[in-house]
Amino acid sequence: MRTEPNMLRPRYFTPAEVSVHNVASDIWVSFLGKVYDLTPLSEEHKGDLLLKPILNSAGKDISHWFDKKTGNLRTHIDPVTNCRVAYTPQGRFVHVPPRFPASDWVNDFGKPWWQDEKYCIGKLSQKTRKVRIVNMLTSQANTIEVCSEENMLEILKRYEEHNRHAASYTWKFCGSNLDMNRTLQENGVEDEFENFYDLGMNEDDYLPAIHLYFNDDLTEQ
């Protein structure tokens, strides 16, 4: 079994994964579907008051700061200058020019951080889901949250936290081998969260179960 995810595919993150990176020494944010590691920016501007709005939003989604069509900051007409400027009700932050000309404004940084892909580390999952993975050799069961966009190889890498030999198992659902290059949905593992929600049922009680069979102990049917 090929166990390494395709490096050409983007890495997906859950909102929960982003949320734990919420301090100045380890700061992630997400916006417009992508995840950014702003730790280097935080280190570069340590002690700068313009970093405060970013620190206050560490670990959160800040898509509302941006125009979805342009990918740039939202703008408005400044009531004092009558000029179109960045709309920053949370406070002006790093790389946003001041309202008025200022001698201490340095604009030789190149691209502003929100346009600089060097900070981008992957994509934010549009829909996460839970799945139960049962090791048939040990009877150990683990429930993990995954990204709906991830294929089985990428889910396998997540599961290695619980079983570092996960690649030595054959992964099955309802008795059929899973295609490790396909997503759960593409393998016929339906996400029925909406149905459970509409019926008032607890999703955790009815999670789909993936069964793992150790290859050295696998009986061929």
C-alpha positions as CSV (number, residue, x, y, z in Angstrom):
1,M,0.0,0.0,0.0
2,R,1.3,3.5,-0.9
3,T,1.2,5.3,2.5
4,E,2.5,8.8,1.6
5,P,-0.1,11.4,0.6
6,N,0.3,13.1,-2.8
7,M,2.6,16.1,-2.2
8,L,0.9,17.9,-5.1
9,R,-2.4,18.0,-3.1
10,P,-3.0,20.9,-0.7
11,R,-3.0,20.0,3.0
12,Y,-6.4,20.5,4.7
13,F,-6.9,21.7,8.2
14,T,-9.9,21.6,10.5
15,P,-11.0,24.8,12.3
16,A,-10.2,23.0,15.5
17,E,-6.6,22.5,14.3
18,V,-6.3,26.2,13.5
19,S,-7.7,27.3,16.8
20,V,-5.0,25.8,19.0
21,H,-2.4,28.1,17.3
22,N,-3.5,31.2,19.2
23,V,-0.4,32.8,20.9
24,A,2.2,35.2,19.6
25,S,4.9,32.5,19.4
26,D,2.6,30.2,17.4
27,I,-0.1,32.1,15.5
28,W,-2.3,30.8,12.7
29,V,-5.4,32.4,11.1
30,S,-7.6,31.4,8.3
31,F,-9.3,33.5,5.7
32,L,-11.0,33.0,2.3
33,G,-10.6,29.2,2.5
34,K,-6.8,29.1,3.3
35,V,-4.8,28.7,6.4
36,Y,-1.8,31.0,7.2
37,D,1.0,30.6,9.7
38,L,1.8,34.2,10.8
39,T,4.4,33.2,13.4
40,P,7.3,34.7,11.4
41,L,5.3,37.9,10.9
42,S,4.6,38.0,14.7
43,E,8.3,37.5,15.4
44,E,9.3,40.2,12.9
45,H,7.0,42.8,14.4
46,K,7.2,41.7,18.1
47,G,6.2,44.6,20.4
48,D,4.5,46.6,17.5
49,L,1.1,47.9,18.5
50,L,0.0,47.2,14.9
51,L,0.3,43.5,15.7
52,K,-2.4,43.6,18.3
53,P,-5.5,43.1,16.1
54,I,-3.8,40.1,14.5
55,L,-2.9,38.6,18.0
56,N,-6.5,39.2,19.1
57,S,-7.7,37.1,16.2
58,A,-5.1,34.3,16.6
59,G,-6.5,30.8,15.8
60,K,-9.7,32.3,14.3
61,D,-11.2,32.8,10.8
62,I,-10.8,36.4,9.7
63,S,-12.5,36.2,6.3
64,H,-14.7,39.1,7.2
65,W,-11.7,41.4,7.0
66,F,-11.5,40.7,3.2
67,D,-13.4,41.2,0.0
68,K,-14.2,37.8,-1.4
69,K,-14.0,39.0,-5.0
70,T,-10.6,40.7,-4.8
71,G,-9.0,38.9,-2.0
72,N,-7.8,42.2,-0.7
73,L,-8.9,44.1,2.4
74,R,-12.4,45.5,2.5
75,T,-12.6,49.2,2.0
76,H,-14.8,52.2,2.8
77,I,-14.8,55.9,2.2
78,D,-13.1,57.7,5.1
79,P,-15.6,60.3,6.5
80,V,-12.7,62.7,7.2
81,T,-10.5,62.4,4.1
82,N,-13.2,61.3,1.7
83,C,-10.7,58.8,0.4
84,R,-11.2,55.1,-0.1
85,V,-9.2,53.3,2.6
86,A,-8.9,49.9,4.2
87,Y,-11.9,49.1,6.5
88,T,-10.4,48.0,9.8
89,P,-12.9,48.4,12.6
90,Q,-10.8,46.0,14.7
91,G,-8.0,48.5,14.5
92,R,-5.2,49.2,11.9
93,F,-2.7,46.4,11.7
94,V,0.6,45.5,10.1
95,H,1.0,46.6,6.5
96,V,-2.1,48.7,6.5
97,P,-1.2,52.4,5.7
98,P,-2.2,55.1,8.1
99,R,-5.2,57.4,7.4
100,F,-2.9,60.4,7.0
101,P,0.7,60.8,5.6
102,A,3.2,59.8,8.2
103,S,7.0,60.0,8.2
104,D,7.3,56.8,10.1
105,W,5.3,54.8,7.6
106,V,7.6,52.3,5.9
107,N,6.2,50.6,2.8
108,D,9.2,48.7,1.5
109,F,8.0,45.4,2.8
110,G,6.9,44.2,-0.7
111,K,3.6,42.3,-0.6
112,P,1.4,42.8,2.4
113,W,1.1,39.6,4.5
114,W,-2.4,38.8,3.3
115,Q,-1.2,38.6,-0.3
116,D,2.1,36.8,0.5
117,E,1.8,33.1,-0.2
118,K,4.8,32.3,1.8
119,Y,2.6,32.3,4.9
120,C,0.0,30.0,3.4
121,I,0.3,26.4,4.7
122,G,-2.8,24.8,3.3
123,K,-6.6,25.0,3.0
124,L,-9.4,25.2,5.5
125,S,-11.8,22.4,5.3
126,Q,-15.2,23.5,4.1
127,K,-16.8,20.5,5.9
128,T,-15.4,18.3,8.6
129,R,-16.8,15.0,9.8
130,K,-16.2,12.3,12.3
131,V,-15.4,8.7,11.6
132,R,-14.9,5.7,13.8
133,I,-11.9,3.5,13.1
134,V,-11.8,0.0,14.6
135,N,-8.6,-2.1,14.8
136,M,-9.9,-5.6,14.4
137,L,-6.7,-7.1,15.7
138,T,-6.8,-5.3,19.1
139,S,-10.5,-4.3,19.1
140,Q,-9.4,-0.7,19.8
141,A,-11.8,1.9,18.5
142,N,-11.0,5.6,17.9
143,T,-13.1,8.4,16.7
144,I,-11.3,11.2,14.8
145,E,-12.3,14.4,13.1
146,V,-11.3,14.5,9.4
147,C,-11.7,16.9,6.5
148,S,-14.2,15.8,4.0
149,E,-11.8,16.8,1.2
150,E,-9.1,14.3,2.5
151,N,-8.5,11.0,0.8
152,M,-8.0,7.8,2.8
153,L,-4.2,8.1,2.7
154,E,-4.4,11.5,4.4
155,I,-6.9,10.2,6.9
156,L,-4.4,7.3,7.5
157,K,-1.8,9.9,8.4
158,R,-4.1,11.4,10.9
159,Y,-4.9,8.0,12.5
160,E,-1.2,7.3,12.9
161,E,-1.4,9.3,16.1
162,H,-3.3,6.3,17.5
163,N,-1.6,3.5,15.6
164,R,1.8,4.2,14.0
165,H,1.5,0.9,12.1
166,A,-1.7,2.0,10.4
167,A,-0.2,1.4,6.9
168,S,0.2,-2.3,7.7
169,Y,-3.6,-2.8,7.8
170,T,-6.2,-3.2,5.1
171,W,-8.9,-0.6,5.5
172,K,-12.4,-1.8,4.9
173,F,-16.0,-0.4,5.0
174,C,-18.9,-2.8,5.1
175,G,-16.6,-5.6,4.1
176,S,-15.2,-3.9,1.0
177,N,-11.6,-2.6,0.6
178,L,-11.3,1.1,0.5
179,D,-9.6,2.9,-2.3
180,M,-6.9,4.9,-0.4
181,N,-6.7,7.5,-3.1
182,R,-10.4,8.4,-2.8
183,T,-12.3,10.4,-0.1
184,L,-14.7,8.8,2.3
185,Q,-17.7,10.0,0.2
186,E,-16.1,8.6,-3.0
187,N,-15.7,5.3,-1.2
188,G,-19.4,5.2,-0.4
189,V,-19.0,6.3,3.3
190,E,-21.8,8.8,3.4
191,D,-21.9,11.8,5.7
192,E,-25.3,11.6,7.3
193,F,-24.9,14.4,9.9
194,E,-27.7,16.5,8.4
195,N,-30.1,13.6,8.5
196,F,-29.2,12.9,12.1
197,Y,-29.6,16.6,13.0
198,D,-33.0,16.8,11.3
199,L,-34.2,13.7,13.2
200,G,-32.7,14.9,16.6
201,M,-30.3,12.0,16.8
202,N,-26.9,12.0,18.3
203,E,-24.4,11.7,15.4
204,D,-21.8,10.1,17.7
205,D,-24.1,7.1,18.3
206,Y,-24.3,6.3,14.6
207,L,-20.8,7.1,13.1
208,P,-19.7,5.0,10.1
209,A,-17.1,2.5,11.2
210,I,-13.9,1.8,9.2
211,H,-12.5,-1.7,10.0
212,L,-8.8,-2.3,9.9
213,Y,-7.4,-5.8,9.3
214,F,-3.8,-6.5,10.0
215,N,-2.3,-7.8,6.8
216,D,-0.3,-10.6,8.3
217,D,-3.5,-11.9,9.9
218,L,-5.9,-11.3,7.0
219,T,-8.0,-14.1,5.7
220,E,-8.7,-13.7,2.1
221,Q,-12.4,-14.2,1.2
